[in-house]
Amino acid sequence: QVQLVESGGGLVQAGGTLRLSCTASGSSFSLSALGWYRQVPGKQRELVTGITAGQTTNYADSVKGRFTISRDNAKNTVYLQMNSLKPEDTAVYYCQLNAWPSGYEYWGQGTQVTVSA
């Protein structure tokens, strides 16, 4: 059983920065793919960014050049550095772990990010 605990959300002005963290319990973290998603009320959860076990990353077009995902396998933690934040980045952000070898998906509880204009 894997548990994901997120932290780092909050209120920030447009143009500001935030860093989200997500720490996982359990083993096989270093072999698992990780991702950050976000959701606003009334809309589907969308992928923001992901990182594979081999450190390959991908980003939604809306955050390219502004957000950076990274992982620290020694700490079982994945980070989302968010720069140049915009009001449209306001959402609940969730981290996701795609466990190896089962492929089962685990989710964090979500952390609110609010960007004021």
N, C-alpha and C positions, 0 to 999 in steps of 0.2 A: 504494500500500500504506500502510495506516494502522497505527501501533502505539500502544497505550495503556499507560501506565505509572502504576500506582496507588501511593499511599503514605498513611500516616496511621493505619493500623490499630494495634491493640494491646489491652492489658488495662486495664480500667477498672472501678471499683466502680459499683454501681447508683446512679443519680442523677447520674453524672458526664457529661462531654462528650468528644467526639472530633470531629475534622474530617478527612475523607478528601479526598484530591486525586487527580485523574486528568488527566494531561497527554498530549495527542495529537500525533503527528507527522503530517506531510502537510498538504495544503491543504483548503479547503472546510469547515474546522471551524465557522466562523461560520454556515454554512448548514445544518449538520447538527443533527438532534435527538440528545439525549443522555439517558442514563438510568443509574440505579443499581439493581442487583438484589442479592438475597442468597440464599444457599442454606445449608441445614443438611444434615448427612448423612441420607440416606434420604428426603429431600423434594425436590420440584421447586424449581427456581430461581424466585423470585418478584420481581415488580417492586416496588421500594420507592418510587421517584419518577422523574419525567421532566421534561425541559425542552425546549421547542421552540426553533427558531432565533429565533422572535419573543418568547421569554421566557415563554411560557405554561407553567405548571407543573401537575403533578398528583401526588397522594400516595396511598399506600395508607392505608386508614383507621387501621391500627395505628400509623402514625407521624405522622399529622396533628397539628400543633401542637408537635411535638418536633423534627422533622427539617426542614432547609431545603436545597434544591438551588439552586446558583447557577453562573453561568458567566462566565469572563473570556476573551472572544474574542481579546484582544490577547496573552494568554499561552497560548492553546489549552488551557485548563484548565477542568475542571468540578469543583465542590466539593460535598461533602455534610457539612453541619454537623449533628451529632447531639447533642441535649441530652436531659437527663432519661432517660438510657439505662436500660434494663431488662434483666434476664437473658435474656428472650425475644428480645432484639435480637442475641444471640450468633449469629454466622454468618460465612461468607465473603462479602465484599461485592465485587461486580464492577461496573465501569463499562462502559457500552455506548455505541457511537456508531453512529447510523444515517446512513450517508453520503449526501450529496447530490451528484449527482442519482441515483446508482445504486440507493440504498436498501439497499445491502449493509451487513450488521451486523458490526461489529468489537467484540471483547471484550478487556478487560484481563485480567491474570493472576490477579486476586483478591487481596484482603487480609483477613486474619483480624481480626475484632472479637470480643472476649470480654468479657462483662459479668458480674462476680461479684456474688453476692447480699450 
